[in-house]
Amino acid sequence: MKKDPWSKRKNLYSSPIPRAVKKPKIKWKVLTILWLALKKTCMLLGAVVLAMSVITAWSFSSIINEMEVELPHQMVLYMELDGKLGDLPKDISITDPFSHNSKTVKSFIDAIDRAKTDPRVEGIYAKLLTGRYALAHVQEIRAAIKSFRKSGKFAYIYSPSYGNGLGGYYLASSFDEIWMQPMGSVMITGVSIQMPFLRGVLDKIGIEPQFFQRKEYKNAYESLIASEMSTANREAMGALVADITDVLNADISADRGFGAGEFKAMVDRGLFLSDEAVDANLIDVSDYSDKLIEHINLQVTGKAKAENLIYVNFDRYINELAQQGNIVGDALFGISKEKTKPRIALIYAVGAIMDSKVNAMSVGIAGEKIAAADEIAGALLMAAYDGNIDGVVLRVDSPGGSPVASETILRAVQKVQEEGKSVSVSMGATAASGGYWISAYADQIFVLPTTITGSIGVLGGKISVQKLWEKLGVNWDGVSWGKNSGIWSMNTPFSKSEAERMNAMLDNTYDSFITRVGKGRMMDFDEVEKIARGRVWVGTSAVEIGLADQFGGLNEALDYAAVKVGASGRSGVDVVILPKALTPIEQFIELLEGQVMAGKIMGVQAALLTKLQPMINEFMVMQDAQSNSVYAPVNIR
């Protein structure tokens, strides 16, 4: 029988009497320490070299593939309208370091403009997908398509069904012919603005929203503080819908040849089956996409089954033009190019206006939709003091944000003007509140008919959850120093003193806003006050009341800036986009410099890699934005 190992009585966890343990003497081995330090340094450098090698190998393989493909001498541009189009150029991806990422509203429209005089391009075949563009962007695309058609080239659009509402159909109406699948339908159900009002449910759970506004039309938080739409809000929203639908009705009626009131009657009907849409002249042809391709083939080559006619993805065409295009900031960042034309800096202010992207991340806001004042103001000041820059166009697509950050940008605009350079503003889909603040001093403001702008007002406050804690049986207690120390605490509502200070801040901000608009638009305080009060306006009304100067998109603003510096138009200037998108090397260095141990090493490598940047840019010129498997020319049979 085996002996039970637990038979002896003893402590199962530790010895009752701890044994004395002698501490070993520390032996300093200098050579060993140096060897370990050298190994770790080599490992770090090796990791960097390996990563750079992988990126370089990947990029050069793409370059080789791209060099094998050229655009044909005869082609039809295939355009997918997917709603994924914005103003802001994206940073070059570190995973695809030689890509251009050049698809923006500007590059899209410029490519259409180029295609109308490109002898290789016979026409455009567009397919409308399910995405939605901002109405202002639709208007810029529509203008480009109609200009393209005036060159004598065709532009056809196809969709299985036009279910994107009035916005999608508004875009389609600018084409020569609208095609749709026989089982599809056209849905033009009108324009509607709806918003939820949560005050009832917030009261039930003990949450008290406390927001102050300047003035009655500044209604961003109305869904929290009220149970229904206010009279002022209903008035403003009603006028907004009326102005937008007037533009849509007039443009679509002109495109499709509808008489007065005819299109409105169709909107009231709302939904049209395929045959009904043809009879109503909402679409031209009810058939399949392969039939449209045969129709295009026949028009271009005389043969419906033409195998040699190549359909080139429009994104690929955009990227070819990007390789041949403007400077995109190189002149200001160490890549010397001889200045042969005047230069216009194009600066984007897209997204919520905040002090910096770092501050935005600290409050849980991340992504590309941040208009960082430190970056935008820095770009403006660089344009102000750089002798190679002759003028500035500021493209604004922002619903507003921090008044302090907005003031930082506006001051930089002023500094550009003090240096004798003009600043024109191109308003995109939205340039409201802080978006208008930063535009106020512009020499000329261009607006699209459906741009949302104005909203000259201010609001602020907090949410108090004191009653919720009481319902839950939670009691907050503590100590404080300062009469208003709890002003931003959600555990208590504003005290009388705290509310006074809050309102003083809002009054000062509102008066400052009015003053700046008056200075920029050359109006007195009372004139601005009448059209301010937090009310939003569409572009058509903005021009009438003096908040904007003329209708036009980004290209019209560039034309104006070009004329101001002595050129005949935007084709006579170089456009420098600021701030410059980070190169893959800069992204890689920025990533590694974030690691404390690698900081000094990467500083040395940064200097080395900067020397190699001109050579790397030569390779970047040859690289398309996507792989050949996606964007290579394809025969559609």
C-alpha positions in Angstrom: 0.0 0.0 0.0 1.3 3.4 -1.0 2.1 5.8 1.7 -0.4 8.7 1.9 1.6 11.9 1.2 -0.9 13.9 3.2 -0.7 11.7 6.3 1.7 13.8 8.2 0.2 16.8 9.9 1.7 19.9 8.5 0.7 23.3 7.2 -0.5 22.9 3.6 0.3 26.5 2.6 3.6 27.6 4.0 6.3 26.7 6.5 5.3 28.0 10.0 8.9 29.2 10.4 10.2 31.2 7.4 13.7 30.3 6.4 16.3 32.9 6.1 17.2 33.6 2.5 20.5 35.2 1.6 20.2 37.9 -1.0 22.6 37.4 -3.8 25.2 40.1 -4.4 24.6 42.2 -7.4 27.3 41.7 -9.9 27.7 44.5 -12.4 28.9 43.0 -15.7 29.4 46.0 -18.0 30.1 44.0 -21.1 26.9 41.9 -20.6 24.8 45.1 -20.1 26.3 46.7 -23.2 25.7 43.5 -25.2 22.0 43.4 -24.2 21.5 47.0 -25.0 23.1 46.5 -28.4 20.9 43.5 -29.1 17.7 45.4 -28.2 18.8 48.4 -30.3 19.5 46.1 -33.3 16.2 44.3 -32.8 14.4 47.7 -32.9 16.3 48.9 -36.0 15.7 45.5 -37.6 12.0 45.7 -37.0 11.9 49.2 -38.6 14.0 48.1 -41.6 11.8 45.0 -42.0 8.6 47.0 -42.0 10.0 49.5 -44.4 11.1 46.6 -46.7 7.7 45.1 -46.7 6.0 48.4 -47.5 8.6 49.1 -50.3 8.2 45.6 -51.8 4.5 45.9 -51.8 4.5 49.3 -53.3 7.1 48.5 -56.0 5.0 45.4 -57.0 2.0 47.7 -57.5 4.2 50.1 -59.5 5.3 47.4 -61.9 1.7 46.2 -62.3 0.5 49.7 -62.9 3.1 50.4 -65.5 1.8 47.6 -67.6 -1.7 49.2 -68.0 -2.4 52.3 -70.0 -5.7 53.9 -70.8 -7.0 53.1 -74.3 -7.2 55.6 -77.1 -11.0 55.1 -77.3 -13.1 54.6 -74.2 -16.3 55.1 -72.4 -16.1 56.2 -68.8 -18.0 54.0 -66.4 -19.1 56.0 -63.4 -20.5 54.5 -60.2 -22.5 57.1 -58.2 -22.4 55.5 -54.8 -22.8 58.6 -52.5 -19.2 58.2 -51.2 -17.9 61.6 -52.1 -16.7 64.4 -49.9 -14.6 67.6 -49.9 -11.8 66.4 -47.8 -8.7 64.7 -49.4 -7.7 61.7 -47.3 -4.2 61.0 -46.0 -2.3 58.5 -48.0 -2.7 55.1 -46.3 0.4 53.6 -44.6 -0.9 50.2 -45.9 -1.0 51.6 -49.5 1.8 54.2 -49.4 1.9 55.1 -53.1 -1.8 55.6 -53.6 -3.2 59.0 -54.4 -6.6 58.8 -52.6 -7.6 61.6 -54.9 -11.4 61.1 -55.2 -12.9 64.2 -53.8 -15.7 66.5 -55.0 -13.0 68.7 -56.7 -11.2 65.8 -58.4 -14.4 64.2 -59.5 -15.7 67.4 -61.1 -12.3 68.3 -62.6 -12.1 64.9 -64.2 -15.6 65.4 -65.9 -14.4 68.8 -67.0 -11.2 67.3 -68.5 -13.1 64.4 -70.1 -15.2 66.7 -72.3 -12.1 67.8 -74.2 -10.2 64.5 -74.0 -10.3 62.9 -77.5 -10.0 59.4 -76.0 -13.4 59.8 -74.2 -16.5 59.1 -76.2 -19.0 59.5 -73.4 -20.1 58.6 -69.9 -22.1 55.5 -68.7 -23.2 56.1 -65.1 -24.8 53.8 -62.7 -26.7 55.2 -59.7 -26.3 53.1 -56.6 -28.0 53.3 -53.2 -25.7 55.9 -51.5 -26.8 59.6 -51.1 -24.8 62.7 -51.8 -25.4 66.0 -50.1 -27.6 68.2 -52.3 -24.9 70.8 -52.7 -22.5 68.2 -54.0 -25.3 66.9 -56.4 -25.5 70.5 -57.8 -21.8 70.6 -58.5 -21.9 67.2 -60.2 -25.0 68.2 -62.2 -23.3 71.3 -63.5 -20.2 69.3 -64.6 -22.4 66.7 -66.3 -24.4 69.3 -68.2 -21.2 71.1 -69.3 -19.8 67.7 -70.5 -22.9 67.2 -72.6 -22.5 70.6 -74.2 -19.3 69.3 -75.8 -21.4 66.9 -77.9 -20.6 63.8 -76.0 -23.2 61.6 -74.4 -24.0 60.9 -70.8 -26.4 58.1 -69.9 -27.4 56.9 -66.5 -28.8 53.6 -65.4 -30.3 52.2 -62.2 -32.3 49.1 -61.4 -34.7 51.4 -59.5 -34.6 55.1 -58.5 -35.4 54.8 -54.9 -33.0 57.4 -53.5 -35.8 60.0 -53.3 -35.7 63.4 -54.9 -31.9 63.8 -54.4 -31.1 60.7 -56.5 -33.5 61.6 -59.2 -32.3 65.2 -59.2 -28.8 64.0 -60.1 -30.2 61.6 -62.8 -32.2 64.4 -64.5 -28.9 66.1 -65.6 -28.0 63.2 -68.0 -29.0 62.8 -71.6 -31.1 59.6 -71.0 -32.4 57.9 -67.9 -32.6 54.1 -68.1 -34.2 51.8 -65.6 -34.9 48.1 -65.3 -38.5 47.0 -66.2 -39.1 45.8 -62.6 -37.9 49.0 -61.1 -39.7 52.1 -59.8 -39.2 55.8 -59.5 -39.8 57.1 -56.0 -40.1 60.9 -55.8 -42.0 61.3 -52.6 -41.0 64.8 -51.7 -39.0 66.4 -48.9 -39.7 65.9 -45.2 -37.9 67.0 -42.1 -38.7 65.2 -38.9 -37.1 65.2 -35.5 -37.8 63.4 -32.2 -38.6 65.3 -29.0 -37.4 63.5 -25.9 -38.3 65.9 -23.1 -41.2 63.6 -22.0 -39.1 60.5 -21.5 -36.2 62.5 -20.0 -38.6 63.9 -17.3 -39.8 60.3 -16.5 -36.3 59.1 -15.8 -35.2 62.2 -14.0 -32.8 63.8 -16.5 -33.1 67.6 -16.8 -31.6 69.3 -19.9 -30.5 72.8 -19.1 -29.5 74.7 -22.3 -29.5 78.4 -23.0 -29.8 79.7 -26.6 -29.2 83.0 -28.5 -31.7 83.4 -30.1 -35.1 81.9 -30.8 -34.0 80.1 -34.0 -31.0 78.5 -32.5 -32.7 75.1 -32.0 -30.0 72.5 -32.0 -31.1 71.2 -28.5 -34.8 71.7 -28.9 -35.4 68.0 -29.2 -34.1 67.7 -25.6 -35.6 70.7 -24.0 -39.1 70.7 -25.6 -41.9 68.2 -26.3 -42.8 69.6 -29.7 -41.5 71.9 -32.4 -41.5 75.6 -31.5 -43.1 78.2 -33.6 -39.7 79.7 -34.6 -38.3 76.3 -35.5 -41.3 75.3 -37.6 -41.1 78.7 -39.4 -37.4 78.2 -40.2 -37.7 74.6 -41.2 -40.7 75.3 -43.4 -38.8 78.1 -45.2 -35.9 75.7 -45.6 -38.0 73.0 -47.2 -39.7 75.6 -49.5 -36.4 77.0 -50.7 -34.9 73.6 -51.4 -38.0 72.3 -53.2 -38.2 75.4 -55.3 -34.7 74.7 -56.6 -35.4 71.0 -57.2 -38.7 71.7 -58.9 -37.3 74.4 -61.2 -34.1 72.4 -62.2 -35.8 69.1 -62.8 -38.7 70.7 -64.7 -36.2 72.5 -67.0 -34.2 69.2 -67.5 -37.2 67.1 -68.4 -39.4 69.7 -70.1 -42.2 69.7 -67.5 -44.7 72.5 -67.5 -45.6 74.7 -64.5 -47.0 72.5 -61.7 -46.5 69.3 -63.6 -43.7 67.9 -61.6 -45.3 68.9 -58.3 -48.3 66.7 -59.3 -45.9 63.8 -59.9 -44.3 64.3 -56.5 -47.8 64.2 -54.9 -48.3 60.9 -56.6 -44.9 59.7 -55.3 -44.3 56.3 -56.7 -44.2 55.3 -60.4 -43.8 51.8 -61.9 -41.5 51.4 -64.8 -44.1 51.8 -67.6 -45.8 54.7 -65.7 -42.4 56.5 -65.4 -41.8 56.2 -69.1 -45.3 57.6 -69.9 -44.8 60.5 -67.5 -41.3 61.2 -69.1 -39.6 60.7 -65.7 -37.3 58.1 -67.5 -36.5 57.6 -71.1 -36.1 53.8 -71.4 -37.3 50.8 -69.4 -34.8 48.1 -70.2 -31.8 46.1 -68.9 -28.3 47.3 -68.5 -26.9 45.0 -71.2 -29.3 46.7 -73.6 -27.9 50.1 -72.6 -24.4 48.8 -73.2 -25.4 47.6 -76.7 -26.9 51.0 -77.4 -23.7 52.7 -76.4 -21.6 50.3 -78.5 -23.8 50.9 -81.5 -23.6 54.7 -81.1 -19.8 54.6 -80.8 -18.7 51.8 -83.1 -21.7 51.0 -85.2 -21.8 47.5 -83.8 -24.0 46.4 -80.8 -21.6 43.6 -79.9 -18.4 45.7 -80.2 -15.7 43.8 -78.3 -13.0 46.5 -78.7 -14.8 49.3 -77.0 -13.4 49.5 -73.5 -15.3 50.9 -70.5 -12.8 52.5 -68.0 -13.7 53.0 -64.4 -14.0 56.7 -63.7 -12.0 56.4 -60.5 -9.1 55.2 -62.6 -9.5 58.1 -64.9 -9.4 60.5 -61.9 -6.2 59.0 -60.7 -4.5 59.3 -64.1 -5.3 63.0 -64.1 -4.0 63.3 -60.5 -0.7 62.0 -61.7 -0.5 64.8 -64.2 -2.2 67.4 -62.1 -1.4 70.2 -59.7 1.3 70.7 -57.2 -0.7 69.6 -54.1 1.6 71.3 -51.7 5.0 70.2 -52.8 6.3 73.7 -53.3 5.8 74.5 -49.7 7.2 71.3 -48.2 10.7 70.9 -49.6 10.0 69.5 -53.1 11.1 72.3 -55.3 9.2 73.0 -58.5 9.8 76.1 -60.5 7.0 78.6 -60.2 5.7 79.3 -63.7 2.1 80.3 -62.8 0.5 82.2 -59.9 -0.3 79.9 -57.0 -3.6 79.6 -55.1 -3.7 77.8 -51.8 -6.8 75.6 -51.4 -7.5 75.0 -47.7 -10.3 72.8 -46.4 -12.3 73.3 -43.2 -14.5 70.2 -43.1 -16.3 68.9 -40.1 -16.9 70.0 -36.5 -14.6 73.0 -35.6 -12.4 72.2 -32.6 -9.1 73.4 -31.3 -7.2 70.3 -32.4 -7.7 66.6 -33.2 -6.0 65.7 -30.0 -8.7 67.7 -28.0 -11.4 66.0 -30.1 -10.1 62.6 -29.2 -9.9 63.5 -25.5 -13.7 64.0 -25.5 -14.4 60.9 -27.5 -14.6 62.4 -31.0 -12.3 60.8 -33.6 -12.2 60.4 -37.3 -11.6 62.6 -40.3 -14.7 64.9 -39.8 -12.9 67.3 -37.5 -11.9 70.8 -38.6 -8.9 71.3 -36.4 -8.2 75.0 -35.8 -4.5 74.5 -35.2 -4.1 72.8 -38.6 -6.3 75.1 -40.6 -5.0 78.3 -39.0 -1.5 77.0 -39.5 -2.1 76.4 -43.2 -3.6 79.9 -43.6 -0.6 81.5 -41.9 1.7 79.5 -44.0 -0.1 80.8 -47.1 0.0 84.3 -45.7 3.8 84.4 -45.2 4.9 82.3 -48.2 6.0 84.5 -51.1 5.1 81.7 -53.6 1.4 81.8 -52.6 -0.7 84.6 -54.3 -4.2 83.9 -53.0 -6.3 81.6 -50.9 -9.6 79.7 -51.4 -11.1 78.4 -48.2 -13.6 75.5 -48.8 -16.0 75.3 -45.8 -18.2 72.3 -45.1 -18.9 72.5 -41.4 -22.0 72.7 -39.1 -20.0 74.7 -36.6 -18.3 74.0 -33.3 -16.2 75.9 -30.8 -16.4 79.7 -30.9 -12.8 79.9 -29.6 -11.5 77.5 -32.4 -13.6 79.4 -35.0 -12.0 82.7 -33.8 -8.5 81.2 -34.2 -9.3 80.4 -37.9 -10.9 83.8 -38.5 -7.9 85.6 -37.2 -5.7 83.6 -39.5 -7.9 84.6 -42.4 -7.4 88.2 -41.4 -3.6 87.8 -41.4 -3.7 86.5 -45.0 -5.6 89.6 -46.0 -3.2 91.8 -44.1 -0.4 90.4 -46.3 -2.3 91.7 -49.3 -3.7 88.3 -50.5 -7.4 87.7 -51.2 -9.4 85.0 -49.4 -12.5 83.7 -51.1 -14.8 81.1 -49.5 -16.5 78.3 -51.3 -19.3 76.9 -49.1 -20.1 73.2 -49.6 -23.1 71.3 -48.2 -23.0 73.2 -44.9 -21.4 76.3 -43.6 -23.4 77.2 -40.6 -22.8 78.6 -37.1 -19.0 78.3 -36.6 -18.8 77.5 -40.3 -20.1 80.9 -41.1 -18.0 82.5 -38.3 -14.8 81.5 -40.1 -16.2 82.7 -43.5 -17.3 86.1 -42.3 -14.2 88.1 -43.4 -13.9 86.6 -46.8 -13.4 88.9 -49.8 -16.0 86.9 -51.7 -18.4 84.1 -50.5 -19.6 81.5 -53.1 -22.6 79.5 -52.1 -24.6 76.7 -53.9 -28.4 77.1 -54.0 -29.0 74.3 -51.5 -26.1 75.1 -49.2 -27.2 75.3 -45.5 -25.6 78.4 -44.0 -26.2 81.2 -41.5 -27.2 79.9 -38.0 -25.6 83.0 -36.5 -26.3 82.3 -32.9 -25.0 80.4 -29.9 -26.1 77.9 -27.3 -24.7 76.1 -24.4 -25.6 74.3 -21.2 -25.5 70.8 -19.6 -27.7 67.9 -18.5 -28.5 67.5 -14.8 -29.2 64.0 -13.6 -29.8 64.9 -10.0 -33.4 63.6 -10.1 -32.3 60.4 -11.6 -29.9 59.8 -8.7 -32.7 60.5 -6.3 -34.9 57.9 -8.0 -32.1 55.4 -7.8 -31.3 56.2 -4.2 -27.8 57.6 -4.9 -26.7 60.6 -2.8 -23.7 62.6 -4.0 -21.7 64.5 -1.3 -18.4 66.2 -1.2 -16.5 69.4 -0.6 -15.7 72.3 -2.9 -13.8 75.6 -3.0 -15.3 78.3 -5.2 -18.9 79.5 -5.5 -19.3 78.2 -9.0 -17.0 75.1 -8.7 -19.9 72.8 -9.7 -20.9 74.7 -12.8 -20.2 71.7 -15.2 -21.2 68.9 -12.8 -24.1 66.8 -14.1 -25.0 65.8 -10.5 -26.6 69.2 -9.8 -28.5 71.8 -11.9 -27.1 75.3 -12.5 -27.3 77.4 -9.4 -28.4 81.1 -9.8 -24.8 82.2 -9.8 -23.7 79.6 -12.3 -26.6 80.3 -14.7 -25.7 84.0 -14.6 -22.1 83.3 -15.6 -23.3 80.9 -18.3 -25.6 83.5 -19.8 -22.9 86.2 -19.6 -20.7 83.9 -21.7 -23.4 83.3 -24.3 -24.3 87.0 -24.5 -20.6 87.9 -25.2 -20.3 85.1 -27.8 -23.4 86.2 -29.6 -22.5 89.9 -29.7 -19.0 89.0 -30.9 -20.5 86.8 -33.6 -22.8 89.6 -34.8 -19.9 92.2 -34.7 -17.7 90.0 -36.8 -20.4 89.3 -39.4 -21.1 93.0 -39.6 -17.5 93.8 -40.1 -17.0 91.2 -42.8 -20.3 91.9 -44.7 -20.2 95.6 -44.1 -23.5 95.8 -42.2 -24.4 97.5 -39.0 -25.3 95.5 -35.9 -29.0 95.8 -36.3 -28.9 94.7 -39.9 -27.1 91.5 -39.0 -29.4 91.0 -36.0 -32.4 90.8 -38.3 -31.0 88.0 -40.3 -29.1 86.3 -37.5 -31.0 85.1 -34.3 -29.7 81.6 -34.9 -31.7 81.1 -38.1 -30.4 78.8 -40.9 -30.8 79.8 -44.6 -30.3 78.0 -47.9 -28.0 79.4 -50.5 -30.7 81.1 -52.5 -31.8 83.1 -49.6 -28.3 83.7 -48.3 -27.4 85.7 -51.5 -30.7 87.7 -51.3 -30.0 88.8 -47.7 -26.3 89.5 -48.1 -24.8 86.5 -46.3 -23.2 85.3 -49.5 -22.1 87.1 -52.7 -22.8 84.8 -55.6 -23.8 81.3 -56.6 -21.0 78.9 -57.5 -19.1 75.9 -56.5 -15.4 75.3 -55.7 -14.3 75.8 -59.3 -16.1 79.2 -59.5 -14.3 80.3 -56.3 -11.0 79.2 -57.8 -11.8 81.1 -61.0 -12.4 84.2 -58.9 -9.2 83.8 -57.0 -7.3 83.2 -60.2 -8.6 86.4 -61.7 -7.7 88.3 -58.6 -4.0 87.3 -59.0 -3.9 88.2 -62.7 -4.8 84.9 -64.4 -7.8 84.3 -66.8 -9.2 81.5 -64.8 -8.3 78.4 -62.7 -6.5 76.8 -65.6 -4.0 79.6 -65.4 -2.9 78.9 -61.8 -1.4 76.1 -59.8 -3.6 75.0 -56.9 -1.7 74.0 -53.7 -3.8 72.0 -51.3 -3.0 72.7 -47.6 -2.4 71.3 -45.1 -0.5 68.7 -47.0 -1.7 65.1 -46.5 0.8 63.0 -44.6 3.1 60.8 -46.8 3.4 57.1 -45.8 6.9 57.8 -44.5 5.6 60.6 -42.3 2.8 58.4 -41.0 5.2 55.6 -40.3 7.5 57.9 -38.4 4.6 59.5 -36.5 3.5 56.0 -35.5 6.8 54.9 -34.2 7.7 58.2 -32.6 4.6 57.6 -30.4 6.6 54.8 -28.7 8.8 56.3 -26.0 11.7 53.9 -26.5 11.9 54.6 -30.2 11.7 58.4 -30.0 15.4 59.3 -30.4 16.1 56.6 -32.9 13.2 57.6 -35.1 14.3 61.2 -35.0 17.6 60.2 -36.7 15.7 58.0 -39.2 13.3 60.9 -39.9 16.2 63.0 -41.1 17.5 60.2 -43.2 14.1 59.4 -44.8 13.4 63.1 -45.5 16.5 63.1 -47.7 15.0 60.1 -49.7 11.6 61.8 -50.1 12.2 63.4 -53.6 13.1 60.0 -55.0 10.1 58.4 -53.4 7.8 61.0 -54.9 9.0 60.0 -58.4 7.7 56.6 -57.8 4.4 58.0 -56.3 3.7 59.7 -59.6 3.5 56.3 -61.3 1.1 54.6 -58.8 -2.7 54.3 -59.3 -5.0 54.5 -56.2 -6.2 50.9 -56.4 -5.0 47.5 -57.6 -5.4 46.6 -61.3 -7.8 43.9 -60.5 -10.4 46.5 -59.6 -9.7 49.4 -61.8 -8.1 48.0 -65.0 -10.1 48.7 -68.2 -12.7 46.1 -68.8 -14.6 45.0 -71.9 -18.3 44.8 -71.0 -19.9 42.4 -73.5 
